[in-house]
């Protein structure tokens, strides 16, 4: 068990953040724009939008990007194409911004151009926005899905910004919606800010964390940035994914869960709520925003996925959710969207 109050005692006057777990950040990607869809990787390392190749899985090491085969990903100097090739020489400066978009050389913009040749399957190749001949191409952004990378070189979030009221996420009827129950489709949103708080240190700010702490004394706030347009133009679902610890990707480490006895003996679980506004990195227990919609208690057990709520997607907005303990249940975990993902996510419904 990890107690935030013990960590608070070790904070210096500058309110140092909770130390972050050093972990590789693995993620998949999807294109936002027209075309949009999952980023796949073909047999020669070309990253594409759509098509019949397997979904790409990537990780970052400082500002370098690699695929799951440990091939170096870069903007190819002669063609400006985005690809991952074994033994490729060169370096592209990749970073992630607060909304999760992948940047190359300080730019979030990419060109998607129809793939041609033997591999033509209706997919699109991806190029730097420095491409000169853009005939038939469209501008897109590349959205990542791995919180373990969400602070990798991004510009710092201002803690002085005043949150504005979040749009109300009105409940929707699940009878007319088909909502994913996991993130295997590759189109989802992960938290861009996770802020733990402690009732035993109500005025202490623990800052942005990769780890969620939920216990009788710890409430954690999760911020999501919902894009505008398709597929987030109808309903969304809030999911909580809770795999067996033995199935976790090594990048996520292990979680601490005390809850089965508490859930069965004390009618416990986790309470999820939509907040009236979002958190900042300076949010404390005393300044958690008021609740806009209380989704109530969910009993969680390892090896299961949970649909917490469905609601109208708050497009182009930042929204905050709180997760707190009921009946002394405790869960401390590293949010990670690698294979066998764990944590809180938002998915669009169809």
N, C-alpha and C positions, 0 to 999 in steps of 0.2 A: 504494500500500500504506500502510495506517495501522497504526502500531505502538503498542500500549498502553504499552509501556515508555517510549516518548518522551513520551506523555501523562503517565505517572507522574512523570517528572522535573519536570513543571510543576505538580504538585499542591502546594498549600500545606499548612500544618500541620493545617488543618481537614479534610483529605482531600476536597477538592472533587470532585464528580462529573464525569465526562466531559461536555463540553458537548453538549447535545442539539440535533439538527437542527431548525430552525424549519420546520414543515411543516403544512399543513392536515391535519386528521385526518378522513378519510372512512370511513364504515362503514355497514353494514346492521344491522338489528335483528331479534330474534325475541322472542316472548312466552313466558314460563315460568310455568306454572300451568295452570289449566283454564278457558278454552281456552288452547292454545299453538300456536305456528306463526310463520311469517314475517310481518313487518310490511310491508304494502304501502301505497301512497299512491294515492288515487283522483283523479279529474280536478279536484276542487275543493279538494284539499289535505288531505282527511281521512286521517289515519293509521289503518289498520285491521289487524286480525289475520285473516289468511286472505282468501279471495275471489279474484276474477279479475284484479285490477289489478296493475300491475308492482310489483316489489319496490322499496321505498323506499331511497334512498341519501342519507346525511346527512353534514354536516360541522359541526365546532364551531369557533367563534372566541371565545376566552376562555370565557365562560359562556353565549354565545348559540348557538342551534342553527338550522341552515338545511338545506333540502333541496337536491337537485342542481340545481334551477332558481333557487337563491339566494333562495327565499322564506323569510321569517322564520317559524320554528316557535315556537308558544307555547301556553299553556293559555288558551283563549278565555275572557275574563272573564265573559261572560254565560251560557255553557253549561258551562264547565269542560272542554271537549273539547280534545284534543290534535290540532292541525292546523297546516299550513304554508300561509300565504296571502300572495300578492303584495301588498306595500304595507301589511301588517298593522302597526298601531301597538301598542306595548306591549312588555313584556319578561318572560320567565320565566327564572329562574336555573337553568340546567341544569348538572349536574356528573355525574361518574362516580365510583363507589366502587371499591374494590380488586377486587371480584369482577366488574367490568365492567357492573354494572347502571346504567341511566340514572336519575338523580335529578332531580326537579323541586322546586324550593323546599325542598330538604333532605329530601325524602321519596322512598323507592324504590318506594312502592306506587302502583298504578294500578287503575282499574276498567275491565273489558272488558264492554261492553253490546251486545246484539244490534243490528245495524244495521237500520234500517227505511226505508221509502219506496222510491222507484224504484231506488235502488242496492242493495236488499236481495239479497244473493247468499250468505247464510249467514255473512257475515263479522261482525266485532265492531268497533264504534267504541271508542276509548280515551279515558278521562276521568281527571282528577285524582282522588286519593283524598278530596278535599274534597266530592265529589258527594254530594248529600243523598238524592235518589231513586235507590236502587240496585236497584230491582226487576228481577230477571232478570240482574243483573250479577254478575261474579266478580272477585275480586282477582287481579292478576297482577303480575309484574315484567317489565321490558324489558331484555333482555340485548343488549349491543352486541357488535360483532365487528370492532374496529379498534384494534390496539395503539397506533397513532399518537395515539390520544386517551386512552389508559388512565390517564394521570396528570393529566387536565384537571380541576383543581379537586378532586381526590379528597382525602380525609383522608390525612395522611402515614402510611406504614407504619412501624410500630415496628421498629427494628433490634435491639431488646433482647429481643424475643420468642424463646423457644427452640423451634426446629422439633421436631416430633414425627415419629416414623417414619411414612412413607407406607404406605398399604395396598399389598400386592404386586399389581402389575398382571400377572396370570397370562396367559400366551399362550393364544390361542384358535385354533381351526381356522377358516381362511378358507373352507373348503369349504361350511360351512353359514351363512356370513354374507354379506350384501351390504353392502359398505362403500363410501361415496363415495370417489372419488379426487381430489376437489377440494372447494372450499367454495361452489360455485355454488348449492347448495341453500339456503344462508342459515342453516343450523343447524350451528354449529361453535364451538369455543373457541379463543381466541387467548391468547398468553402475557400474564399480568398482571404479570410481573416478568421482566426480562432483565438478567442480571448477567455482564458480561465479566470475565475474570480473565487474569493473565499470569504465566507461570512465571519471567519475568525480574524480576518484582516480586511474589514469592509472598505477601507479607504486606500488600500494598496493596489497599485496597478501592476499586473504581471506581464502586460504586453502581449504581443503576437506570439503564438506558440504553435508548434506542430502537434502537440499532445493535448488531448481533451481530458480534463479531470472532472469527474462527476461523482459526487458523494454527498453525504448528509451535510457537509459544510462547503462543498465546491459546486458551483454552477458554471457551465461553459457556454459562451455565446459564439454563434457561427454566422458570419456574413456571407451572402451570396450576391453576385452581380449577374442579373438576368439579361441576356442580350435582347435586342429588338428584332422583330420579324420571325419568320419561319425558322425552326419549328416551335418557337416559344410564343406563338400568337394565339394559342387556345388554352388548354389546361395543362397544369404541371402537377407532379406528385413529389412529395417529400419522402425519401427513402432512408431507412437506417439498415445498413448491411452489417451483419455480425457473424463472421465465419468462425469455425473451430480454430483455436489457436494453432493446432498442428497444420492447418492448411494455409496459414499466412505466408505471404512472400517475405523472404528474409529482410527486405527493405523496411518492413513494418515492425520488426522486432516482435515482442510478445506483449499482450495486454494483461492487465490485472482486472479480474472480475470476481466479486465477492457474492454475487447476487442470487444464486439459485435458492439457498436456504432463506434469505431475506424475502425473496419473491413469494415463496411458498408459505413461509411461516409468518411474515409480516405484511403480506399483501402488497409487496413492493414492486418496483419497476422504475422506468425512466419517464419523466414528464417532459413533453415537448410543447413549445409555445412559439407562435409568431409574435414578434415584438412590434411596437408602434414605430420604431425606427431602428437603425443599425448601430452597432458598436463601433468604437474606435480603439486603437491600441492602448489608449489611456483609460478605458472603461474599467471601473471597479465594481465590487459587489453593491456598493451604495448607489452607484449611478447606472445600474442595469435599466434599460428603458422599460416603460410599462408594457404589459401584455396586451396585444391587440386581439389574438385568438388563441385560446388555450385548447390544445389538442388532447389533453388528458394523459393518463398513464398508459404506457405500453409495457407489458411484461416481455422481457427479452431473454432468449436462451441461445447459447452458441449454436452455430450451424443454420441460422435462419436469416431471412430478409424480411423487413417490415415496411409496409406502406403506412406512413404516419398520417398523411392527409393528402387530399387533392384539392386544388384551387385554381382560379384563373391566374395564369402566368402574369406576374407584374413586370411587363416588358420594359427593357431599358432602365431598370431600377435596381438599387441596392436594397436588400432586405436582410433582416436579422432574426435569428431563432435562438431560443434558450433551451438547454437541456439540463434538467435537475433531477435529483434523486428522490424517490419515494420509498419509504420503509427501509432506509439505511442501505439501499443497494449502492455499490460502488463499482465504477468502470473507469479505468485509465487506459487510454489507447492512443497510438500514433495513427493519425488519419492518413490513409494510403490507398491509392486506386490501382495499384499493381494487381496482377492476377490474384484472385481471391481477395477482393477489396474489402475494406472495413471503414465504417463511418457514415456520415450524413451526406446525402447527395440530393440534387433536384433533377428530375428527368421530365422531358416534354411528353404529353400524352397525344395520342392520335385519334 
